[in-house]
Amino acid sequence: MRVITGIAKGCKLSTPDGLDVRPTLDRVKESLFSILYPYLSDSLVLDLFAGSGSLGIESLSRGALKCVFVEKNKKAYDCVVNNLRYTKLIDKSELNLCSFEDFFIKNTQKFDLVFLDPPYSVGIENEVFPKLLNHLTDGAVVVLESEAPLKQFDGYEVLKNVRYGRVYITLYKPQLGGGN
């Protein structure tokens, strides 16, 4: 796994050993970031369930202003820290070792772009989407990686749904007035 383009292009990223972390494949990441290009410049990004930090790091490499990483597993969190140091993007990052619930309780920032790559079998996105609404800017985009073909969530409109093998990437935006 590597950073595809931008200021950290070509940097190889590590993944946490022994965890059920599914790094987003380079071909999927490349297609995804082609779609997200208009949303990246000077954006505030949230990488929730960060894993290795791959998606947030790619965002920073491509021009995002700042990325907030949230990971509750200590091994995965340490991996994100190491990847950020290696890519020299740690100064543009905020790291949180906590659950998404604890993060949403303490967070006061609003995000332009959010990556959600939660454990597939848990269905945790049903809890995340309602809590996330109050943390989004107008025009924000939320990216969900899942095994489900399409999920609808109250307060969100589906912008795009694409299948890559057994993985689905769905882009959502908050419905008018949903992220204020």
Phi and psi in degrees as a GROMACS rama.xvg file:
@    title "Ramachandran Plot"
@    xaxis  label "Phi"
@    yaxis  label "Psi"
@TYPE xy
-145.411  167.142  ARG-2
-81.4874  128.138  VAL-3
-78.8551  -44.8133  ILE-4
-152.793  173.561  THR-5
97.5426  -160.929  GLY-6
-69.352  -19.7465  ILE-7
-110.107  21.0031  ALA-8
-50.3148  132.474  LYS-9
87.3615  -13.0148  GLY-10
-64.787  128.939  CYS-11
-82.3498  135.05  LYS-12
-106.677  142.642  LEU-13
-92.8057  161.49  SER-14
-122.477  152.661  THR-15
-66.0156  134.747  PRO-16
-74.3236  142.228  ASP-17
72.8628  10.5407  GLY-18
-110.719  160.609  LEU-19
-83.4213  60.3763  ASP-20
-97.8313  129.866  VAL-21
-110.563  92.6167  ARG-22
-62.2683  139.229  PRO-23
-67.093  125.21  THR-24
-60.5245  148.332  LEU-25
-55.9744  -41.131  ASP-26
-67.1912  -35.7388  ARG-27
-69.497  -44.0883  VAL-28
-60.8616  -42.1013  LYS-29
-62.2046  -45.5268  GLU-30
-64.2466  -44.3219  SER-31
-59.6427  -47.4921  LEU-32
-72.5735  -20.3212  PHE-33
-66.3282  -38.7914  SER-34
-69.7778  -38.546  ILE-35
-83.1094  -7.18773  LEU-36
-43.9269  -47.8846  TYR-37
-65.9215  -15.8927  PRO-38
-98.8036  -4.54203  TYR-39
-86.0403  -41.3946  LEU-40
-57.8561  122.407  SER-41
57.9181  27.5439  ASP-42
-90.729  157.06  SER-43
-100.289  117.976  LEU-44
-109.981  144.233  VAL-45
-118.585  122.834  LEU-46
-108.832  93.2259  ASP-47
-89.183  140.911  LEU-48
58.426  53.8262  PHE-49
-61.2881  -30.6328  ALA-50
63.5449  -108.973  GLY-51
-91.7177  -11.6107  SER-52
85.9126  7.73746  GLY-53
-53.4295  -46.4426  SER-54
-71.0077  -42.8373  LEU-55
-64.2418  -40.1608  GLY-56
-65.3369  -41.8279  ILE-57
-60.8697  -39.4825  GLU-58
-61.539  -45.9329  SER-59
-63.3042  -42.0051  LEU-60
-61.2577  -30.77  SER-61
-95.7469  8.47328  ARG-62
116.807  2.30038  GLY-63
-63.4097  145.753  ALA-64
-70.5396  -43.6005  LEU-65
-157.064  150.428  LYS-66
-130.842  133.612  CYS-67
-102.324  121.173  VAL-68
-103.459  133.05  PHE-69
-126.164  122.4  VAL-70
-148.434  131.718  GLU-71
-94.5728  -17.7849  LYS-72
-86.4307  124.531  ASN-73
-61.1255  -41.2901  LYS-74
-62.618  -44.2756  LYS-75
-66.6081  -42.0124  ALA-76
-57.9527  -46.4447  TYR-77
-61.6012  -35.5013  ASP-78
-64.157  -42.9916  CYS-79
-60.0452  -47.2813  VAL-80
-57.3168  -48.2644  VAL-81
-62.4019  -41.6318  ASN-82
-65.0619  -37.9159  ASN-83
-68.0182  -38.6702  LEU-84
-65.1374  -44.8379  ARG-85
-62.0145  -40.7537  TYR-86
-83.4151  -4.81286  THR-87
61.3229  36.3399  LYS-88
-113.825  9.65104  LEU-89
-66.2882  -29.5704  ILE-90
-68.4138  -16.8491  ASP-91
-102.141  17.7946  LYS-92
-126.494  154.011  SER-93
-125.512  128.756  GLU-94
-111.624  136.491  LEU-95
-132.148  116.768  ASN-96
-96.2869  90.5419  LEU-97
-168.445  170.732  CYS-98
-75.9222  162.196  SER-99
-63.8201  -32.8349  PHE-100
-63.5572  -47.6583  GLU-101
-64.0621  -38.1523  ASP-102
-61.3447  -47.4009  PHE-103
-65.3182  -28.6023  PHE-104
-66.6772  -42.3019  ILE-105
-92.2019  -18.7866  LYS-106
-74.8534  136.768  ASN-107
-118.987  -1.81526  THR-108
-80.3223  157.166  GLN-109
-117.062  137.627  LYS-110
-108.108  147.147  PHE-111
-90.417  -29.9952  ASP-112
-143.713  131.897  LEU-113
-129.85  131.801  VAL-114
-106.598  125.952  PHE-115
-120.51  111.752  LEU-116
-130.667  65.5471  ASP-117
-77.2876  168.497  PRO-118
-54.646  130.656  PRO-119
-60.2909  -47.7141  TYR-120
-78.4251  -9.08741  SER-121
-82.0197  -32.4427  VAL-122
74.2869  22.531  GLY-123
-67.3126  -20.8325  ILE-124
-60.8733  -23.9835  GLU-125
-64.8957  -27.1375  ASN-126
-86.8389  -32.6266  GLU-127
-72.8659  -46.9116  VAL-128
-56.769  -45.0275  PHE-129
-62.8392  -40.0775  PRO-130
-68.7786  -31.0893  LYS-131
-70.9877  -30.1139  LEU-132
-49.7902  -42.0392  LEU-133
-77.2412  0.053612  ASN-134
-115.958  21.0384  HIS-135
-116.036  143.914  LEU-136
-80.8156  166.518  THR-137
-62.6808  134.364  ASP-138
82.1214  8.31443  GLY-139
-64.9323  155.991  ALA-140
-125.521  134.064  VAL-141
-114.8  128.436  VAL-142
-110.032  120.459  VAL-143
-111.838  126.376  LEU-144
-102.655  126.448  GLU-145
-154.011  174.701  SER-146
-94.1733  -9.10402  GLU-147
-85.0003  139.49  ALA-148
-61.5879  -40.6271  PRO-149
-163.738  129.892  LEU-150
-121.013  137.732  LYS-151
-103.756  142.375  GLN-152
-133.136  137.527  PHE-153
-57.7758  135.214  ASP-154
89.1373  0.988363  GLY-155
-129.306  148.887  TYR-156
-114.456  139.139  GLU-157
-80.757  124.469  VAL-158
-89.9715  -39.735  LEU-159
-161.534  145.859  LYS-160
-137.746  119.594  ASN-161
-129.191  140.536  VAL-162
-104.739  133.674  ARG-163
-126.281  95.2564  TYR-164
65.2278  -121.275  GLY-165
-97.3392  7.39399  ARG-166
-105.965  137.426  VAL-167
-112.533  135.63  TYR-168
-112.629  120.837  ILE-169
-121.077  130.749  THR-170
-103.813  131.206  LEU-171
-122.258  155.19  TYR-172
-131.846  148.496  LYS-173
-66.9701  141.184  PRO-174
-68.3267  154.43  GLN-175
-43.6535  123.478  LEU-176
84.3586  -4.70703  GLY-177
-73.6081  -28.2269  GLY-178
-104.297  16.0348  GLY-179
